[in-house]
Amino acid sequence: MRQLGIMIGTRLRVCKHRSHLFCLHNLEPDLDLTYILQDFLEEAMSQDQPEISLIGVDLDPILIEKARERNPRPDRVTFECLDFLSEDCGEMLRWYLTQLNKTRFDVVFCFSITMWIHLNHGDDGLEEFLRKVCELAEMIIVEPQPWRCYKNASRRLRRAKLGDFPLLKELKYTRNPMKHIEDILRRLCDFQRVTVTAGNEWGRMLLIYERKQES
Ligand SMILES: C[S@@+](CC[C@H](N)C(=O)[O-])C[C@H]1O[C@@H](n2cnc3c(N)ncnc32)[C@H](O)[C@@H]1O
């Protein structure tokens, strides 16, 4: 059976965590996502694992262009330049799923993206983002940025004399973004916790949640 994954925010990244479906671990820094994926896919397939397809979504066109140019597995890995909160994105992803005879992705990775959604779209945007992801997912893996990263991002903007994030002062989900995200996943998305990993070297944890089984 074909397994599908989506990675939202595709900038280069090394992940040392294991997930249920994808095992990207023990990799050296400064590799980029496509090479990590290539190694991972080849390893998975050589062990007679199911077919795996992955789509990476990011709103940065340059990033997507680079990722496409260096894509080692265009038959399995696709990159799309989309704003995840846009209607186009939902349509595109549903079309992608239909082509593969699926209604949802087996797993959706959201590494280091929740803060940007939260800062740029506020509490409502964060809720909408997680709802949309969960609608499309059997399982979600989120790496929330801690509150100190919000403060650093705001400070960087102010130092660059670019003002501040207009919605920052209006946020109610403050101080402990991870707690708020877990609450949204349970309360609004009706997902259940599988596990929460220990902090990585940056003190970040992965929240792993899944859709409840329909009875
Ligand atoms: C901090 S980077 C993290 C990227 C990657 N997941 C990682 O862990 O290295 C955040 C990424 O999210 C992307 N991004 C922010 N808002 C987005 C949105 N609404 N839709 C799609 N991508 C978005 C940015 O362009 C950026 O590449």
Ligand as a Chemical Component Dictionary entry (heavy atoms), coordinates in Angstrom:
data_LIG
# 
_chem_comp.id                   LIG 
_chem_comp.type                 NON-POLYMER 
_chem_comp.pdbx_formal_charge   0 
_chem_comp.three_letter_code    LIG 
# 
loop_
_chem_comp_atom.comp_id 
_chem_comp_atom.atom_id 
_chem_comp_atom.alt_atom_id 
_chem_comp_atom.type_symbol 
_chem_comp_atom.charge 
_chem_comp_atom.model_Cartn_x 
_chem_comp_atom.model_Cartn_y 
_chem_comp_atom.model_Cartn_z 
_chem_comp_atom.pdbx_ordinal 
LIG C1  C1  C 0  11.688 28.200 10.012 1  
LIG S1  S1  S 1  11.337 27.598 8.409  2  
LIG C2  C2  C 0  11.251 25.874 8.771  3  
LIG C3  C3  C 0  11.415 25.060 7.556  4  
LIG C4  C4  C 0  11.651 23.556 7.739  5  
LIG N1  N1  N 0  10.413 22.881 8.081  6  
LIG C5  C5  C 0  12.703 23.305 8.772  7  
LIG O1  O1  O 0  12.374 22.763 9.832  8  
LIG O2  O2  O -1 13.865 23.636 8.532  9  
LIG C6  C6  C 0  9.660  28.022 8.151  10 
LIG C7  C7  C 0  9.232  27.806 6.709  11 
LIG O3  O3  O 0  7.823  27.904 6.674  12 
LIG C8  C8  C 0  7.464  28.544 5.465  13 
LIG N2  N2  N 0  6.125  29.096 5.659  14 
LIG C9  C9  C 0  5.751  30.079 6.514  15 
LIG N3  N3  N 0  4.429  30.322 6.405  16 
LIG C10 C10 C 0  3.950  29.447 5.475  17 
LIG C11 C11 C 0  2.661  29.203 4.913  18 
LIG N4  N4  N 0  1.602  29.923 5.281  19 
LIG N5  N5  N 0  2.542  28.229 3.982  20 
LIG C12 C12 C 0  3.623  27.512 3.580  21 
LIG N6  N6  N 0  4.871  27.698 4.069  22 
LIG C13 C13 C 0  5.029  28.656 4.997  23 
LIG C14 C14 C 0  8.558  29.592 5.261  24 
LIG O4  O4  O 0  8.654  30.010 3.913  25 
LIG C15 C15 C 0  9.795  28.845 5.744  26 
LIG O5  O5  O 0  10.465 28.198 4.690  27 
# 
loop_
_chem_comp_bond.comp_id 
_chem_comp_bond.atom_id_1 
_chem_comp_bond.atom_id_2 
_chem_comp_bond.value_order 
_chem_comp_bond.pdbx_ordinal 
LIG C1  S1  SING 1  
LIG S1  C2  SING 2  
LIG S1  C6  SING 3  
LIG C2  C3  SING 4  
LIG C3  C4  SING 5  
LIG C4  N1  SING 6  
LIG C4  C5  SING 7  
LIG C5  O1  DOUB 8  
LIG C5  O2  SING 9  
LIG C6  C7  SING 10 
LIG C7  O3  SING 11 
LIG C7  C15 SING 12 
LIG O3  C8  SING 13 
LIG C8  N2  SING 14 
LIG C8  C14 SING 15 
LIG N2  C9  SING 16 
LIG N2  C13 SING 17 
LIG C9  N3  DOUB 18 
LIG N3  C10 SING 19 
LIG C10 C11 SING 20 
LIG C10 C13 DOUB 21 
LIG C11 N4  SING 22 
LIG C11 N5  DOUB 23 
LIG N5  C12 SING 24 
LIG C12 N6  DOUB 25 
LIG N6  C13 SING 26 
LIG C14 O4  SING 27 
LIG C14 C15 SING 28 
LIG C15 O5  SING 29 
# 
